[in-house]
Amino acid sequence: MIVAREKTADTVPWRDPLLLRWLLFATALAAAPHAVFQPAWVVAALAVAMLWRWLIEQGRLPKPGWLVRALLAVLLLALVWNQYRTVFGRDAGVALLLVLFGLKLVETRTPRDYAVSVLLLYLVVAGGFLHEQTPWVAALAVLTIVTSLVTLIRLTQPTTIDARRSLRLAGALLLQALPLMLVLYLFFPRFTGALWSLPGAGGAGLTGMSETMQPGSLGEVMESTEPAFRASFRGVVPPPEQRYWRMLVLWQTDGRRWDRGALPPGRERLTAGGPEYRYQLILEPNRLGWLPVLDRPVETPLDALAFAGNVYERREPTRERLSYELSAWPQARDRALTSFARHAALQLPDTLSPRVRELAERLRAGRDDSLAVAQAAFDHFRREPFVYTLRPPRLGTDPVDEFLFETRRGYCEHYASAFVTLMRAAGVPARVVMGYQGGEHNPAGNYLLVRQSDAHAWAEVWDETRGWVRVDPTAAVAPARIERGSEAIRRLEASGLNPGSLTDAALTRAIEFGLFERLWRRSQLTLDYANLAWYRWVADYGAERQSKLFEGFGWPRLTTAQLIWMLVAAFALALLFTLVWLSRQRTTLDPARRQYDRFCRKLAHAGLARAPHEGPLAFAERCSCQRSGLATTVSEITRMYLGLRYGRVPAAGLPELRRRVADFSV
């Protein structure tokens, strides 16, 4: 009877009206990263469920029965299947988790429901890291954990603990867990591959160039300012004219389209020459397996296959960030050209127009040296009224002929394809190279940021004495594209200016940033450096970096078993330290409980000591029987204490309890 009287429906802690608000707030924080990667209807379904649960709490909507919930579960499952054609994998699995979690929110009523919802919320938080491991996702995860802890605190603690104390207690719990988190982070055995990587829905959302080229194919990529990769150099940074990052070499053409052809794997043999550049490259996810490298790489990166043209391909697309270190000799020379490669570098379509052949013959006339022919073609582009533009007119069935003799407007793809076609028609082996050119220096982290907008195509011609020689016909028309980057070209086009018609001084004035633009650009670069630093020190902490960390302390390369034993030992020490620290802390009582204990001590001095097994109501009843004169006062103080400790009496009533206890005397 005593227990029943003390825990009536009106005094159960989980009836706290703020409890649902904290749970919904935590849900919104946990779902925020998914709004970027999930379909709009998935996020909308979760938002509707949250609103539905709120209206149920307000008494504006009835609670759904089991049949309605079952039908909704089947409907949501069907919608996920219709979206992804599966319920497994990263994207489909997270979508199913989100919509079913929303359904769980709708039916949440009991303390157990609230506790289960919080545990499911942690799965939603973990699902956000399957898409992206950036600082903002981690910050939202920490905020979600704090708010979920507040939810659990309000679920289990007296309602006299206000929101500020709940937040302070949640923060203390998080700080107490920090040593254990660091132990797990440093000592947990790392395995090959990324822990947070799961197959997604194809290449959706990934930016990057394709494996083929025809005039106009790079336009969409060059409009994107998303990062392609970042390169940090050890020592000297190559000058802008040497920042050519090759990714693909295209050998075969049908007159409209270029592709890689069927050359067998194998590296081209180089003779070292010029300065050597050592760098680390961090590649963003894309839909290709090709790896960008600085011209004339010395070694093969990662586990990639080498192909003619000094290009490298992995066995699978790059679905997560990759980090690799390389060396390069941009001025090295090739030793020989195989007959197979020579034949591929002279291939031309049968439909090549007579005008193109005639122009190639004029360029060849009187010139035996291949580089002299290339220089003549380069001068032709510079002398004739060609225009560099990111928005060229469309070309028809013979794009090279139309570009050379009619439109004369285009960007790097148009110039590279036309130049290589002219070289081959003149009998000079040539090939198209696709990749990136340039890179913006980020002073915050001292690295080059190469964006998708830096995508570029250029040409290489074979010279019997120097090997493959890079010739960039774009530089004949728009040297600003090579010297100042793609951003300069976009700014000039936005102003309606032709980069080939401006002097250096006029060009500098035209592309100069204003004060607010400089501040905005600097903030963007600082944010990019923060993302990179997070990746280097947190997301990229794998087996190799773990081994290097331990080697720095004088420990050799450790086995998995040794790491597990070290983890157990470190965990035990951290736990022991926490227990010792907690044992020395003075127990902090609830303010209402502190006043009630003071009240009980006053009664004990009068010979009315409370037994350990007595609840407040039973103790008050005994005191009233033994001292009838105290019955009213004891009953009122006990009632006030129970209301503050277990009921819905707001914490503002605590001063009144404190005053009544202070005035009480026997």
C-alpha positions as semicolon CSV with decimal commas, in nm:
position;residue;x (nm);y (nm);z (nm)
1;M;0,000;0,000;0,000
2;I;0,283;0,237;0,084
3;V;0,447;0,184;-0,259
4;A;0,117;0,220;-0,438
5;R;0,045;0,548;-0,261
6;E;0,391;0,687;-0,333
7;K;0,397;0,601;-0,707
8;T;0,064;0,699;-0,839
9;A;0,005;0,792;-1,202
10;D;0,052;1,159;-1,119
11;T;0,399;1,117;-0,968
12;V;0,573;0,885;-1,217
13;P;0,889;1,068;-1,337
14;W;0,850;0,988;-1,709
15;R;0,533;1,193;-1,717
16;D;0,760;1,498;-1,722
17;P;0,614;1,722;-1,999
18;L;0,965;1,825;-2,113
19;L;1,072;1,465;-2,174
20;L;0,919;1,439;-2,521
21;R;1,063;1,777;-2,623
22;W;1,414;1,659;-2,546
23;L;1,362;1,335;-2,736
24;L;1,228;1,517;-3,042
25;F;1,513;1,769;-3,028
26;A;1,767;1,485;-3,015
27;T;1,591;1,319;-3,310
28;A;1,613;1,637;-3,518
29;L;1,987;1,664;-3,449
30;A;2,049;1,299;-3,534
31;A;1,851;1,322;-3,860
32;A;2,014;1,646;-3,981
33;P;2,310;1,479;-4,164
34;H;2,071;1,239;-4,338
35;A;1,880;1,530;-4,491
36;V;2,178;1,582;-4,725
37;F;2,210;1,222;-4,845
38;Q;1,863;1,065;-4,817
39;P;1,565;1,125;-5,051
40;A;1,338;1,408;-4,944
41;W;1,045;1,175;-4,874
42;V;1,246;0,980;-4,613
43;V;1,326;1,294;-4,414
44;A;0,967;1,415;-4,461
45;A;0,830;1,086;-4,326
46;L;1,041;1,121;-4,012
47;A;0,932;1,485;-3,971
48;V;0,565;1,388;-4,004
49;A;0,611;1,117;-3,741
50;M;0,768;1,368;-3,501
51;L;0,480;1,612;-3,555
52;W;0,227;1,332;-3,512
53;R;0,381;1,231;-3,179
54;W;0,378;1,593;-3,063
55;L;0,009;1,632;-3,150
56;I;-0,068;1,309;-2,963
57;E;0,106;1,453;-2,655
58;Q;-0,104;1,768;-2,690
59;G;-0,423;1,562;-2,712
60;R;-0,505;1,681;-3,065
61;L;-0,470;1,342;-3,233
62;P;-0,554;0,991;-3,107
63;K;-0,288;0,725;-3,054
64;P;-0,274;0,482;-3,351
65;G;-0,376;0,122;-3,289
66;W;-0,170;-0,183;-3,370
67;L;-0,341;-0,234;-3,707
68;V;-0,263;0,121;-3,823
69;R;0,099;0,084;-3,712
70;A;0,132;-0,250;-3,892
71;L;-0,009;-0,106;-4,216
72;L;0,222;0,194;-4,192
73;A;0,523;-0,035;-4,141
74;V;0,435;-0,233;-4,454
75;L;0,383;0,088;-4,653
76;L;0,718;0,234;-4,546
77;L;0,896;-0,092;-4,626
78;A;0,739;-0,088;-4,974
79;L;0,846;0,273;-5,032
80;V;1,207;0,195;-4,939
81;W;1,202;-0,106;-5,171
82;N;1,059;0,106;-5,452
83;Q;1,334;0,365;-5,402
84;Y;1,634;0,130;-5,386
85;R;1,504;-0,210;-5,507
86;T;1,655;-0,355;-5,190
87;V;1,642;-0,310;-4,814
88;F;2,010;-0,392;-4,763
89;G;2,322;-0,183;-4,810
90;R;2,409;0,160;-4,678
91;D;2,151;0,386;-4,839
92;A;1,853;0,150;-4,825
93;G;1,937;0,031;-4,474
94;V;1,968;0,382;-4,332
95;A;1,646;0,492;-4,506
96;L;1,460;0,196;-4,354
97;L;1,605;0,276;-4,011
98;L;1,490;0,639;-4,032
99;V;1,130;0,569;-4,135
100;L;1,083;0,285;-3,886
101;F;1,237;0,496;-3,611
102;G;0,974;0,758;-3,689
103;L;0,705;0,493;-3,648
104;K;0,858;0,397;-3,314
105;L;0,833;0,760;-3,202
106;V;0,460;0,762;-3,276
107;E;0,395;0,468;-3,044
108;T;0,632;0,582;-2,766
109;R;0,437;0,598;-2,436
110;T;0,603;0,404;-2,153
111;P;0,946;0,453;-1,992
112;R;1,066;0,144;-2,177
113;D;0,956;0,300;-2,509
114;Y;1,154;0,613;-2,433
115;A;1,466;0,413;-2,344
116;V;1,440;0,202;-2,662
117;S;1,392;0,517;-2,872
118;V;1,712;0,665;-2,732
119;L;1,906;0,346;-2,810
120;L;1,769;0,346;-3,165
121;L;1,870;0,709;-3,189
122;Y;2,233;0,605;-3,148
123;L;2,197;0,382;-3,455
124;V;2,068;0,683;-3,649
125;V;2,376;0,879;-3,536
126;A;2,608;0,597;-3,646
127;G;2,430;0,583;-3,983
128;G;2,531;0,943;-4,048
129;F;2,899;0,842;-4,044
130;L;2,837;0,587;-4,319
131;H;2,791;0,877;-4,561
132;E;3,046;1,129;-4,443
133;Q;3,301;1,160;-4,163
134;T;3,339;1,537;-4,141
135;P;3,367;1,766;-3,837
136;W;3,011;1,895;-3,871
137;V;2,871;1,541;-3,866
138;A;3,081;1,465;-3,557
139;A;2,966;1,788;-3,388
140;L;2,601;1,701;-3,450
141;A;2,667;1,351;-3,314
142;V;2,807;1,497;-2,989
143;L;2,508;1,732;-2,953
144;T;2,273;1,440;-3,016
145;I;2,442;1,232;-2,747
146;V;2,419;1,519;-2,497
147;T;2,048;1,576;-2,564
148;S;1,978;1,202;-2,554
149;L;2,153;1,183;-2,216
150;V;1,933;1,467;-2,094
151;T;1,632;1,263;-2,211
152;L;1,750;0,963;-2,008
153;I;1,823;1,182;-1,707
154;R;1,474;1,330;-1,711
155;L;1,335;0,981;-1,758
156;T;1,501;0,844;-1,444
157;Q;1,562;1,139;-1,213
158;P;1,323;1,353;-1,005
159;T;1,148;1,641;-1,178
160;T;1,315;1,886;-0,938
161;I;1,626;1,862;-1,158
162;D;1,582;2,147;-1,405
163;A;1,712;2,166;-1,764
164;R;2,035;2,339;-1,662
165;R;2,127;2,073;-1,409
166;S;2,031;1,801;-1,654
167;L;2,263;1,947;-1,916
168;R;2,542;1,982;-1,661
169;L;2,500;1,620;-1,557
170;A;2,496;1,504;-1,921
171;G;2,817;1,697;-1,987
172;A;2,979;1,539;-1,680
173;L;2,884;1,191;-1,800
174;L;3,030;1,266;-2,142
175;L;3,356;1,390;-1,989
176;Q;3,379;1,079;-1,773
177;A;3,344;0,865;-2,086
178;L;3,616;1,061;-2,269
179;P;3,916;0,863;-2,128
180;L;3,757;0,534;-2,231
181;M;3,682;0,675;-2,574
182;L;4,046;0,779;-2,621
183;V;4,167;0,436;-2,511
184;L;3,941;0,265;-2,764
185;Y;4,044;0,509;-3,037
186;L;4,418;0,464;-2,984
187;F;4,439;0,091;-2,906
188;F;4,149;-0,073;-3,087
189;P;4,304;-0,289;-3,364
190;R;4,271;-0,129;-3,707
191;F;4,189;-0,342;-4,008
192;T;4,243;-0,293;-4,379
193;G;3,974;-0,079;-4,535
194;A;3,743;0,176;-4,381
195;L;3,525;0,079;-4,086
196;W;3,248;0,314;-4,197
197;S;3,241;0,218;-4,567
198;L;2,947;0,028;-4,711
199;P;2,830;-0,004;-5,072
200;G;2,597;0,278;-5,163
201;A;2,361;0,333;-5,451
202;G;2,599;0,318;-5,743
203;G;2,785;0,640;-5,814
204;A;2,503;0,873;-5,721
205;G;2,620;1,208;-5,596
206;L;2,983;1,156;-5,701
207;T;3,150;1,417;-5,920
208;G;3,433;1,369;-6,164
209;M;3,525;1,324;-6,527
210;S;3,426;1,025;-6,739
211;E;3,650;0,771;-6,914
212;T;3,574;0,914;-7,259
213;M;3,596;1,259;-7,412
214;Q;3,413;1,447;-7,680
215;P;3,390;1,823;-7,708
216;G;3,150;1,932;-7,436
217;S;3,184;1,633;-7,202
218;L;3,391;1,818;-6,940
219;G;3,159;2,117;-6,927
220;E;2,945;1,987;-6,638
221;V;3,251;1,885;-6,437
222;M;3,421;2,223;-6,493
223;E;3,116;2,402;-6,352
224;S;3,156;2,222;-6,019
225;T;3,365;2,381;-5,743
226;E;3,373;2,061;-5,538
227;P;3,722;1,945;-5,431
228;A;3,879;1,676;-5,650
229;F;4,190;1,619;-5,438
230;R;4,448;1,795;-5,219
231;A;4,824;1,772;-5,253
232;S;5,082;1,851;-4,984
233;F;5,443;1,878;-5,100
234;R;5,752;1,796;-4,900
235;G;5,983;2,079;-4,989
236;V;5,957;2,269;-5,316
237;V;5,615;2,314;-5,477
238;P;5,615;2,292;-5,860
239;P;5,540;2,617;-6,044
240;P;5,195;2,661;-6,205
241;E;5,320;2,557;-6,550
242;Q;5,425;2,217;-6,406
243;R;5,103;2,145;-6,215
244;Y;4,957;1,896;-6,461
245;W;4,782;1,607;-6,287
246;R;4,733;1,329;-6,540
247;M;4,451;1,081;-6,492
248;L;4,368;0,930;-6,833
249;V;4,541;0,900;-7,170
250;L;4,312;0,871;-7,471
251;W;4,447;0,701;-7,783
252;Q;4,154;0,609;-8,005
253;T;3,901;0,832;-8,182
254;D;3,615;0,791;-8,427
255;G;3,617;1,159;-8,517
256;R;3,372;1,262;-8,248
257;R;3,466;1,069;-7,937
258;W;3,797;0,976;-7,774
259;D;3,858;0,676;-7,548
260;R;4,151;0,490;-7,395
261;G;4,170;0,214;-7,653
262;A;4,312;-0,132;-7,586
263;L;4,673;-0,080;-7,487
264;P;4,809;-0,352;-7,254
265;P;4,911;-0,267;-6,896
266;G;5,267;-0,158;-6,837
267;R;5,472;0,142;-6,729
268;E;5,666;0,363;-6,967
269;R;6,038;0,364;-6,897
270;L;6,175;0,704;-6,796
271;T;6,517;0,868;-6,779
272;A;6,538;1,088;-6,469
273;G;6,584;1,458;-6,522
274;G;6,498;1,787;-6,356
275;P;6,380;1,839;-5,997
276;E;6,201;1,565;-5,806
277;Y;5,880;1,652;-5,622
278;R;5,756;1,444;-5,330
279;Y;5,395;1,488;-5,225
280;Q;5,098;1,333;-5,049
281;L;4,770;1,330;-5,239
282;I;4,429;1,290;-5,073
283;L;4,170;1,197;-5,335
284;E;3,799;1,264;-5,288
285;P;3,544;0,993;-5,378
286;N;3,455;0,971;-5,748
287;R;3,305;0,723;-5,988
288;L;3,637;0,619;-6,142
289;G;3,921;0,392;-6,044
290;W;4,183;0,617;-6,206
291;L;4,428;0,798;-5,978
292;P;4,551;1,151;-6,054
293;V;4,931;1,182;-6,044
294;L;5,175;1,460;-6,118
295;D;5,347;1,424;-6,455
296;R;5,615;1,153;-6,475
297;P;5,547;0,958;-6,152
298;V;5,835;0,754;-6,014
299;E;5,642;0,469;-5,846
300;T;5,301;0,305;-5,866
301;P;5,051;0,435;-5,607
302;L;4,862;0,195;-5,382
303;D;4,767;-0,134;-5,551
304;A;4,688;0,021;-5,890
305;L;4,774;-0,115;-6,234
306;A;5,003;0,095;-6,455
307;F;4,908;0,167;-6,817
308;A;5,086;0,334;-7,107
309;G;5,089;0,707;-7,061
310;N;5,191;0,695;-6,694
311;V;4,834;0,651;-6,573
312;Y;4,713;0,422;-6,296
313;E;4,386;0,245;-6,233
314;R;4,258;0,072;-5,921
315;R;4,044;-0,241;-5,937
316;E;3,735;-0,063;-5,808
317;P;3,591;0,290;-5,808
318;T;3,704;0,532;-5,540
319;R;3,408;0,530;-5,300
320;E;3,594;0,683;-5,007
321;R;3,882;0,920;-4,953
322;L;4,221;0,779;-5,050
323;S;4,560;0,894;-4,935
324;Y;4,884;0,802;-5,111
325;E;5,239;0,936;-5,139
326;L;5,432;0,970;-5,463
327;S;5,738;1,122;-5,626
328;A;5,744;1,281;-5,970
329;W;5,997;1,404;-6,228
330;P;5,791;1,636;-6,450
331;Q;6,094;1,695;-6,676
332;A;6,195;1,328;-6,713
333;R;6,228;1,181;-7,062
334;D;6,077;0,867;-7,214
335;R;6,322;0,614;-7,350
336;A;6,137;0,453;-7,641
337;L;5,802;0,427;-7,818
338;T;5,682;0,075;-7,891
339;S;5,543;-0,007;-8,234
340;F;5,203;-0,083;-8,081
341;A;5,191;0,257;-7,908
342;R;5,315;0,434;-8,222
343;H;5,035;0,276;-8,426
344;A;4,779;0,382;-8,161
345;A;4,920;0,737;-8,152
346;L;4,871;0,776;-8,528
347;Q;4,520;0,630;-8,554
348;L;4,268;0,848;-8,737
349;P;3,907;0,794;-8,845
350;D;3,836;0,725;-9,212
351;T;3,587;1,013;-9,211
352;L;3,850;1,281;-9,148
353;S;3,752;1,585;-9,356
354;P;3,966;1,709;-9,649
355;R;3,995;2,054;-9,490
356;V;4,156;1,907;-9,179
357;R;4,400;1,699;-9,391
358;E;4,490;2,005;-9,600
359;L;4,560;2,214;-9,289
360;A;4,775;1,935;-9,145
361;E;4,978;1,918;-9,470
362;R;5,039;2,294;-9,460
363;L;5,159;2,266;-9,101
364;R;5,393;1,981;-9,198
365;A;5,532;2,142;-9,511
366;G;5,906;2,209;-9,481
367;R;5,926;2,079;-9,125
368;D;6,090;1,746;-9,046
369;D;6,102;1,789;-8,668
370;S;5,782;1,685;-8,483
371;L;5,819;1,968;-8,232
372;A;5,841;2,219;-8,516
373;V;5,513;2,087;-8,652
374;A;5,358;2,114;-8,307
375;Q;5,484;2,470;-8,277
376;A;5,331;2,557;-8,615
377;A;4,992;2,423;-8,497
378;F;5,030;2,611;-8,171
379;D;5,100;2,934;-8,363
380;H;4,798;2,867;-8,583
381;F;4,568;2,864;-8,278
382;R;4,733;3,181;-8,149
383;R;4,719;3,366;-8,481
384;E;4,367;3,280;-8,592
385;P;4,057;3,426;-8,412
386;F;4,002;3,136;-8,173
387;V;3,821;3,212;-7,847
388;Y;3,836;3,027;-7,516
389;T;3,490;2,995;-7,360
390;L;3,321;2,757;-7,118
391;R;2,994;2,792;-7,312
392;P;3,078;2,707;-7,673
393;P;2,823;2,642;-7,947
394;R;2,713;2,286;-8,014
395;L;2,903;2,089;-8,277
396;G;2,755;1,850;-8,533
397;T;2,871;1,524;-8,690
398;D;3,227;1,644;-8,765
399;P;3,327;1,840;-8,453
400;V;3,698;1,883;-8,537
401;D;3,627;2,033;-8,880
402;E;3,349;2,258;-8,748
403;F;3,563;2,381;-8,459
404;L;3,872;2,452;-8,671
405;F;3,699;2,630;-8,957
406;E;3,359;2,755;-8,838
407;T;3,286;2,810;-8,467
408;R;3,643;2,849;-8,337
409;R;3,500;2,876;-7,985
410;G;3,558;2,617;-7,716
411;Y;3,758;2,510;-7,414
412;C;4,036;2,263;-7,341
413;E;3,862;1,954;-7,488
414;H;3,801;2,127;-7,820
415;Y;4,160;2,247;-7,850
416;A;4,320;1,920;-7,736
417;S;4,113;1,700;-7,968
418;A;4,166;1,929;-8,268
419;F;4,539;1,964;-8,198
420;V;4,600;1,588;-8,166
421;T;4,397;1,523;-8,481
422;L;4,609;1,773;-8,675
423;M;4,931;1,619;-8,540
424;R;4,830;1,268;-8,641
425;A;4,718;1,387;-8,984
426;A;5,063;1,545;-9,019
427;G;5,230;1,214;-8,931
428;V;5,331;1,308;-8,575
429;P;5,240;1,055;-8,300
430;A;5,017;1,232;-8,050
431;R;4,769;1,154;-7,773
432;V;4,512;1,332;-7,558
433;V;4,566;1,350;-7,182
434;M;4,283;1,418;-6,938
435;G;4,326;1,521;-6,578
436;Y;4,354;1,843;-6,381
437;Q;4,567;2,152;-6,418
438;G;4,661;2,400;-6,150
439;G;4,549;2,404;-5,790
440;E;4,480;2,682;-5,541
441;H;4,730;2,724;-5,261
442;N;4,565;2,706;-4,920
443;P;4,781;2,905;-4,677
444;A;4,591;2,768;-4,377
445;G;4,729;2,419;-4,434
446;N;5,004;2,484;-4,692
447;Y;4,865;2,253;-4,959
448;L;4,719;2,273;-5,309
449;L;4,342;2,241;-5,338
450;V;4,246;2,106;-5,681
451;R;3,876;2,136;-5,764
452;Q;3,661;1,965;-6,022
453;S;3,654;2,298;-6,205
454;D;4,028;2,250;-6,265
455;A;3,955;1,952;-6,493
456;H;4,163;1,989;-6,807
457;A;4,264;1,820;-7,131
458;W;4,592;1,870;-7,313
459;A;4,808;1,703;-7,579
460;E;5,136;1,517;-7,592
461;V;5,345;1,465;-7,905
462;W;5,629;1,220;-7,956
463;D;5,977;1,352;-8,027
464;E;6,253;1,105;-8,107
465;T;6,506;1,280;-7,884
466;R;6,289;1,402;-7,594
467;G;6,013;1,141;-7,582
468;W;5,662;1,252;-7,504
469;V;5,642;1,632;-7,486
470;R;5,343;1,811;-7,340
471;V;5,181;2,073;-7,562
472;D;4,881;2,256;-7,421
473;P;4,703;2,432;-7,708
474;T;4,472;2,603;-7,458
475;A;4,770;2,818;-7,355
476;A;4,787;2,958;-7,710
477;V;4,440;3,110;-7,676
478;A;4,398;3,159;-7,300
479;P;4,731;3,158;-7,115
480;A;4,541;3,289;-6,812
481;R;4,375;2,947;-6,780
482;I;4,716;2,787;-6,723
483;E;4,884;3,064;-6,526
484;R;4,592;3,184;-6,311
485;G;4,355;2,887;-6,298
486;S;4,000;2,812;-6,402
487;E;3,852;3,057;-6,150
488;A;4,004;3,346;-6,347
489;I;3,834;3,227;-6,667
490;R;3,496;3,203;-6,495
491;R;3,529;3,555;-6,357
492;L;3,626;3,691;-6,699
493;E;3,333;3,518;-6,868
494;A;3,097;3,655;-6,603
495;S;3,227;4,003;-6,693
496;G;3,188;3,939;-7,067
497;L;3,563;3,969;-7,134
498;N;3,784;3,763;-7,366
499;P;4,099;3,650;-7,181
500;G;4,300;3,646;-7,502
501;S;4,240;4,016;-7,568
502;L;4,362;4,156;-7,234
503;T;4,703;4,270;-7,123
504;D;4,848;4,127;-6,803
505;A;4,765;4,444;-6,610
506;A;4,406;4,455;-6,739
507;L;4,368;4,084;-6,668
508;T;4,488;4,130;-6,309
509;R;4,240;4,413;-6,253
510;A;3,954;4,215;-6,406
511;I;3,997;3,909;-6,184
512;E;4,096;4,087;-5,863
513;F;3,880;4,000;-5,562
514;G;3,707;4,264;-5,353
515;L;3,742;4,284;-4,975
516;F;3,434;4,075;-4,894
517;E;3,521;3,821;-5,165
518;R;3,870;3,781;-5,017
519;L;3,729;3,735;-4,668
520;W;3,473;3,483;-4,792
521;R;3,734;3,291;-4,991
522;R;3,972;3,285;-4,694
523;S;3,695;3,149;-4,470
524;Q;3,621;2,878;-4,727
525;L;3,986;2,778;-4,740
526;T;4,004;2,769;-4,359
527;L;3,698;2,545;-4,349
528;D;3,853;2,317;-4,611
529;Y;4,167;2,290;-4,400
530;A;3,956;2,200;-4,096
531;N;3,796;1,917;-4,295
532;L;4,137;1,796;-4,410
533;A;4,284;1,809;-4,059
534;W;3,988;1,610;-3,928
535;Y;4,045;1,347;-4,196
536;R;4,418;1,322;-4,128
537;W;4,396;1,297;-3,749
538;V;4,064;1,118;-3,700
539;A;3,904;0,957;-4,005
540;D;4,234;0,834;-4,155
541;Y;4,363;0,676;-3,834
542;G;4,418;0,328;-3,976
543;A;4,653;0,036;-3,921
544;E;4,956;0,212;-4,071
545;R;4,917;0,530;-3,868
546;Q;4,850;0,327;-3,553
547;S;5,175;0,138;-3,607
548;K;5,366;0,463;-3,664
549;L;5,219;0,604;-3,342
550;F;5,342;0,308;-3,137
551;E;5,679;0,310;-3,313
552;G;5,716;0,671;-3,199
553;F;5,709;0,543;-2,840
554;G;5,976;0,283;-2,920
555;W;5,739;-0,010;-2,965
556;P;5,781;-0,236;-3,268
557;R;5,497;-0,326;-3,501
558;L;5,236;-0,492;-3,278
559;T;5,017;-0,789;-3,363
560;T;4,641;-0,788;-3,326
561;A;4,662;-1,003;-3,011
562;Q;4,911;-0,763;-2,851
563;L;4,686;-0,468;-2,934
564;I;4,389;-0,641;-2,774
565;W;4,586;-0,708;-2,454
566;M;4,703;-0,346;-2,446
567;L;4,344;-0,237;-2,499
568;V;4,223;-0,450;-2,208
569;A;4,501;-0,319;-1,982
570;A;4,437;0,044;-2,075
571;F;4,064;-0,004;-2,032
572;A;4,116;-0,156;-1,686
573;L;4,343;0,131;-1,579
574;A;4,096;0,390;-1,706
575;L;3,812;0,214;-1,527
576;L;4,014;0,191;-1,204
577;F;4,098;0,561;-1,222
578;T;3,732;0,648;-1,279
579;L;3,620;0,436;-0,982
580;V;3,880;0,592;-0,752
581;W;3,781;0,939;-0,866
582;L;3,412;0,870;-0,816
583;S;3,470;0,719;-0,471
584;R;3,632;1,043;-0,357
585;Q;3,350;1,261;-0,479
586;R;3,104;1,387;-0,222
587;T;2,760;1,251;-0,292
588;T;2,538;1,528;-0,421
589;L;2,179;1,493;-0,305
590;D;1,873;1,629;-0,468
591;P;1,788;1,970;-0,307
592;A;1,447;1,844;-0,195
593;R;1,602;1,531;-0,046
594;R;1,857;1,742;0,139
595;Q;1,581;1,944;0,308
596;Y;1,383;1,631;0,392
597;D;1,691;1,471;0,556
598;R;1,732;1,786;0,764
599;F;1,366;1,757;0,865
600;C;1,419;1,391;0,965
601;R;1,721;1,482;1,178
602;K;1,510;1,734;1,374
603;L;1,249;1,462;1,437
604;A;1,523;1,218;1,543
605;H;1,643;1,463;1,810
606;A;1,287;1,448;1,950
607;G;1,294;1,068;1,966
608;L;1,119;1,008;1,630
609;A;1,398;0,846;1,429
610;R;1,308;0,717;1,083
611;A;1,371;0,346;1,026
612;P;1,570;0,247;0,712
613;H;1,272;0,055;0,573
614;E;1,019;0,338;0,626
615;G;0,897;0,541;0,331
616;P;0,809;0,909;0,380
617;L;0,434;0,844;0,404
618;A;0,470;0,558;0,654
619;F;0,711;0,765;0,863
620;A;0,473;1,064;0,863
621;E;0,184;0,840;0,967
622;R;0,386;0,700;1,262
623;C;0,496;1,047;1,374
624;S;0,133;1,166;1,366
625;C;0,023;0,874;1,581
626;Q;0,298;0,924;1,840
627;R;0,285;1,306;1,845
628;S;-0,064;1,420;1,746
629;G;0,039;1,784;1,782
630;L;0,287;1,747;1,499
631;A;0,046;1,568;1,264
632;T;-0,047;1,870;1,049
633;T;0,306;2,011;1,010
634;V;0,466;1,670;0,944
635;S;0,197;1,585;0,690
636;E;0,235;1,917;0,502
637;I;0,618;1,899;0,488
638;T;0,605;1,535;0,371
639;R;0,348;1,620;0,104
640;M;0,560;1,910;-0,023
641;Y;0,870;1,689;-0,035
642;L;0,694;1,412;-0,230
643;G;0,553;1,662;-0,476
644;L;0,896;1,809;-0,545
645;R;1,078;1,476;-0,547
646;Y;0,837;1,257;-0,741
647;G;0,545;1,465;-0,860
648;R;0,472;1,756;-1,089
649;V;0,536;2,034;-0,839
650;P;0,779;2,277;-1,011
651;A;1,123;2,342;-0,865
652;A;1,002;2,693;-0,773
653;G;0,835;2,533;-0,470
654;L;1,172;2,440;-0,319
655;P;1,220;2,771;-0,127
656;E;0,886;2,715;0,050
657;L;0,996;2,366;0,160
658;R;1,327;2,509;0,281
659;R;1,144;2,777;0,484
660;R;0,900;2,528;0,640
661;V;1,184;2,294;0,744
662;A;1,386;2,584;0,888
663;D;1,085;2,701;1,093
664;F;1,001;2,350;1,213
665;S;1,083;2,275;1,575
666;V;0,977;2,007;1,820
